[in-house]
Amino acid sequence: MMSKIKGVVLAGGLGTRLRPLTSITNKHLLPVYNKPMIYYPLEMLVEAGITDIMIVTGGTSAGDFLRLIGNGEEFGLSRINYAYQKREGGIAEALGLAREFVDDDRVVVILGDNILQNGIKKGVEAFLKQQGGGRIFLKRVDNPQEYGIAEVEGDKIKRIVEKPRNPPSDLAVIGIYMYPPDVFEVIGTLEPSARGELEITDVNNAYIQRGAMEYEIIDGWWLDVGESHEALLRANLTVARQEGVEV
């Protein structure tokens, strides 16, 4: 059954919020404690039993991923697939580049700057037991105005609101999404947002509107590493402490 699920790590973008660190490299290649940032989502996928993986990247540093990761031998893989995003088109557009790779299988999508303390293995197992539809992960946050926030009612999500002035909850949608293969049909129906991108929130709301989205609230910490210089620093300290280093 695990052979019927694929992993996609989205590692494009210009990383403008982390300049000047990203003036010479992709943000996902920056260090988080003792490893490049991109290693963490790859490790989470492999730990969950997903070994058919694609990295979607872009910009002038795309070749650095190939030099660093190669075919993924360091992760116990025999190969890794790569796709190139030519422009800043949004998360949903980047995922769309993986259409032929995913084919008729389910897919787990991870933003390359997201790290979870407890990984995604339990979530993947739950996703595989679903009858259909998608699955997203929520985390309680102190500053809900800065995230996509889920309005929930019991075990159902009513909607996701992007960076709301008056948040309906403190449950942020984190950068890990699980979809059935028809996600690419959903992406094909999207219109660009005001910032000219295809938004992943629109994908998630499309599944919510048809009653086909499950969710879980995660335990442990969640790091959105690429959010700011402060977030990058916090991530380094958090992971170092997790490894038993006194900092």
C-alpha positions in Angstrom: 0.0 0.0 0.0 2.8 2.4 0.8 4.0 2.0 -2.9 0.7 3.8 -3.8 1.7 7.1 -2.1 4.4 9.5 -3.3 6.1 12.4 -1.7 6.7 15.9 -3.0 9.0 18.5 -1.3 8.4 22.0 -2.5 11.7 23.9 -2.3 11.4 26.8 -4.7 10.9 30.5 -4.0 13.3 33.4 -3.8 13.5 33.5 0.0 13.3 37.2 0.1 12.5 37.3 3.8 15.9 35.7 4.6 18.1 38.0 2.6 21.0 38.5 2.5 21.4 34.8 3.4 19.5 33.8 0.3 21.3 36.2 -2.0 23.7 33.4 -3.0 21.7 30.2 -2.3 18.2 28.8 -2.0 16.8 29.1 1.5 16.2 25.3 1.7 20.0 24.8 1.6 20.6 26.9 4.7 21.7 25.0 7.8 19.4 24.0 10.6 21.8 22.9 13.3 23.9 20.2 11.6 22.1 19.6 8.4 20.7 21.6 5.4 17.1 22.5 5.9 16.0 20.3 2.9 17.2 17.2 4.8 14.4 17.4 7.4 11.3 17.0 5.1 13.1 14.3 3.2 13.8 12.4 6.4 10.2 12.9 7.5 9.0 11.3 4.3 11.4 8.3 4.4 10.6 7.7 8.1 6.9 7.5 7.1 7.7 4.8 4.6 7.5 7.1 1.5 10.5 6.4 -0.8 9.2 7.7 -4.2 10.0 11.4 -3.8 10.2 14.5 -6.0 11.8 17.8 -5.1 10.4 20.9 -6.9 12.8 23.8 -6.9 13.6 26.9 -9.0 15.8 29.9 -9.3 19.6 30.0 -9.9 20.6 27.6 -7.2 18.5 24.6 -8.4 21.7 22.7 -9.5 22.9 22.8 -5.9 20.2 20.4 -4.8 21.4 17.8 -7.3 25.0 18.3 -6.1 24.0 18.0 -2.5 21.4 15.2 -2.6 22.2 13.3 -5.8 20.0 10.3 -6.0 19.3 10.3 -2.3 21.6 7.5 -1.2 22.1 9.3 2.1 18.4 8.8 2.8 18.4 5.1 1.7 16.9 5.9 -1.6 17.8 4.6 -5.0 16.7 7.8 -6.8 15.1 11.2 -6.3 13.1 13.0 -9.0 13.4 16.7 -9.7 11.2 19.3 -11.3 12.0 23.0 -12.0 9.6 25.9 -11.4 10.4 28.7 -13.8 8.7 31.5 -11.9 7.0 32.5 -8.6 3.6 30.9 -9.3 2.6 29.8 -5.8 2.5 26.5 -3.9 -0.4 25.0 -5.9 1.4 25.8 -9.2 4.6 24.1 -7.9 2.6 21.1 -6.9 1.1 21.0 -10.4 4.6 20.3 -11.8 4.5 16.9 -10.1 1.4 15.8 -12.0 3.0 13.1 -14.2 5.2 12.0 -11.3 2.3 11.4 -8.9 0.1 9.9 -11.7 -2.8 8.0 -10.1 -1.3 7.7 -6.7 -1.9 9.6 -3.5 0.6 12.3 -2.6 2.1 13.9 0.6 3.3 17.4 0.0 5.7 19.1 2.3 7.0 22.7 2.2 10.7 22.4 2.4 11.0 24.8 5.3 8.6 23.0 7.6 9.9 20.7 10.3 7.8 18.7 12.8 9.2 17.4 16.1 7.3 14.1 15.8 7.4 13.6 12.0 4.4 12.6 9.8 4.3 8.8 10.1 1.1 8.7 12.2 -0.5 11.2 9.8 0.4 9.2 6.7 -1.0 6.0 8.3 -4.3 7.8 9.0 -4.4 9.2 5.5 -4.0 5.8 4.0 -7.0 4.6 6.1 -9.3 7.4 4.8 -11.9 6.4 2.2 -10.9 9.4 0.1 -10.3 13.1 0.1 -7.4 15.1 1.6 -5.8 15.6 5.0 -4.2 18.6 6.6 -2.4 19.3 9.8 -3.3 22.1 12.3 -1.2 23.6 15.1 -2.3 26.1 17.7 -0.4 29.4 17.4 -0.1 32.6 19.3 -0.3 34.9 16.3 -3.2 33.5 14.1 -3.4 36.7 12.0 -0.2 35.6 10.3 -1.3 32.2 9.0 -4.0 30.4 7.1 -6.4 29.6 9.9 -9.0 26.8 10.0 -12.5 27.3 11.3 -13.6 23.9 12.7 -16.8 22.5 14.0 -16.5 19.2 15.8 -14.6 16.9 13.5 -15.3 19.0 10.4 -13.4 21.9 8.9 -15.8 24.6 7.7 -13.2 26.8 5.9 -9.7 28.1 5.9 -9.2 31.9 6.0 -5.8 33.3 5.0 -4.3 35.7 7.5 -7.6 36.8 9.0 -8.0 40.1 10.9 -10.5 38.4 13.2 -9.3 34.8 13.3 -12.1 32.2 13.8 -9.6 30.0 15.8 -6.0 29.7 16.7 -5.5 26.7 14.5 -2.9 27.3 11.8 -2.7 25.1 8.7 0.9 24.0 8.5 2.9 23.3 5.4 2.1 19.5 5.0 -0.8 18.5 2.8 -2.1 15.0 1.8 -4.2 14.6 -1.4 -5.8 12.0 -3.6 -4.7 12.0 -7.3 -7.6 14.3 -8.4 -5.8 17.2 -6.7 -4.4 18.1 -10.1 -7.9 18.5 -11.5 -8.6 20.9 -8.6 -5.4 22.9 -9.4 -6.6 23.1 -13.0 -9.7 25.0 -11.9 -7.9 27.7 -9.9 -7.7 31.3 -10.8 -4.6 33.3 -9.7 -5.0 35.3 -6.5 -4.4 39.0 -6.1 -0.7 38.4 -5.8 -0.7 36.4 -9.1 -0.3 33.0 -7.6 -2.2 29.7 -7.4 -3.0 29.4 -3.7 -2.9 26.1 -1.8 -5.6 27.5 0.5 -7.9 27.5 -2.5 -7.1 23.8 -3.1 -7.8 23.0 0.5 -11.1 24.9 0.5 -12.2 23.1 -2.6 -11.9 19.8 -0.7 -13.6 21.3 2.3 -16.6 22.5 0.3 -17.2 19.0 -1.0 -16.8 17.5 2.5 -13.7 15.7 1.6 -11.0 17.1 3.9 -9.9 15.4 7.2 -7.6 17.1 9.7 -5.6 16.5 12.9 -4.1 18.8 15.4 -0.4 17.9 15.8 1.5 17.3 19.0 5.0 18.6 19.6 6.6 21.6 18.0 6.3 22.8 14.4 9.0 25.0 12.8 8.2 27.3 9.9 11.9 27.9 9.3 11.8 30.2 6.3 9.4 32.7 7.9 12.1 35.1 9.1 15.6 35.4 10.4 14.3 34.9 13.9 12.5 31.7 12.9 15.7 30.4 11.3 17.5 31.1 14.6 14.8 29.5 16.7 14.9 26.4 14.4 18.6 26.0 14.9 18.3 26.3 18.7 15.2 24.0 18.9 16.8 21.2 16.8 20.1 21.5 18.6 18.3 21.1 22.0 16.4 18.2 20.6 19.8 16.6 19.8 20.9 17.1 23.4 23.1 20.1 22.8 23.1 22.8 25.6 22.5 26.2 23.9 
